[in-house]
Amino acid sequence: MSTASAPRADGTDRRLLAGVLLTAGLFVAGLAWAKWWPYALKTDDLAASRAWDGGALVDVARDAPTWWQGAWEFTLAYTDAVWQALVIGLLLAAAIDALLPRERLGRALSRRSSTVGAALAGAASLPSMMCTCCASPVAVSLRRSGVPLPSVVAYWLGNPVLNPAVLVFLALVGPWEWAATRLVVGVGLVLGAAVLAARLVPGRRVDATTADTAPGGVGRDPGPSTGRFVRSLLRFTLTLVPEYLLLVALVGAAAHVFAFDAAWVVGGGIAIVVLLVLG
């Protein structure tokens, strides 16, 4: 009996190792293509010019003749700006869901203290440097894998808020205090949101989802599977991408309809509060 189980154990270990290596390769190659290389080129340009030459994408919505044209133009412009990261986000989400050992992944980001787990997840978000919409498939996949909500929130928010490239950009185009302020406030925001999530959903934990796995019992980790990777990728694409397009279109429409100049507010204090609430 032990002799017969040894080959099965060796095969499972090999599949787990292959799944981890494939996910790591996808992470490195995908982010190098979508994020690291473009950011490196932008850093070189900023180091030479010390001036930010970019504009706000939302301007295409504000300048459109109608709200629906603003929604359409903004959706096109925003999708064109982030489609590479969105593709990598969907692929990584499917890889986490289908190729990584869920129990071990959950343990890696689970700690007795939600703050410690959130700090680890926030640190794990530093290399990916995605916006919240592109990081959302990965966050959903982590949650399906049983990762605690505070850690998922920290990873999701840490992508844009703790983005190292943005800190470098700020240091190159402005005073160092800008980058320092963003870093300090960003760490506080990520950890604070994670602690708030733990308070709002105390003790709630999601078991690893196995709705589309092979037979073997509910709650058991079925191990890496190419077929499950394809199914996960289709599921994430068909459920999240339409939501993404709808929300981006709504932002474009709102930017056109509610465009206003808050400079009339004396001192700007009320305008800052209003913008914080809207944000």
Secondary structure as UniProt FT lines:
FT   HELIX           2..31
FT   HELIX           32..36
FT   HELIX           37..49
FT   TURN            57..58
FT   HELIX           59..62
FT   HELIX           67..99
FT   HELIX           102..108
FT   HELIX           114..124
FT   TURN            125..128
FT   HELIX           132..144
FT   TURN            145..146
FT   HELIX           149..161
FT   HELIX           164..173
FT   HELIX           176..200
FT   TURN            202..203
FT   TURN            211..212
FT   TURN            218..219
FT   HELIX           226..257
FT   HELIX           262..264
FT   HELIX           266..268
FT   HELIX           269..278
//
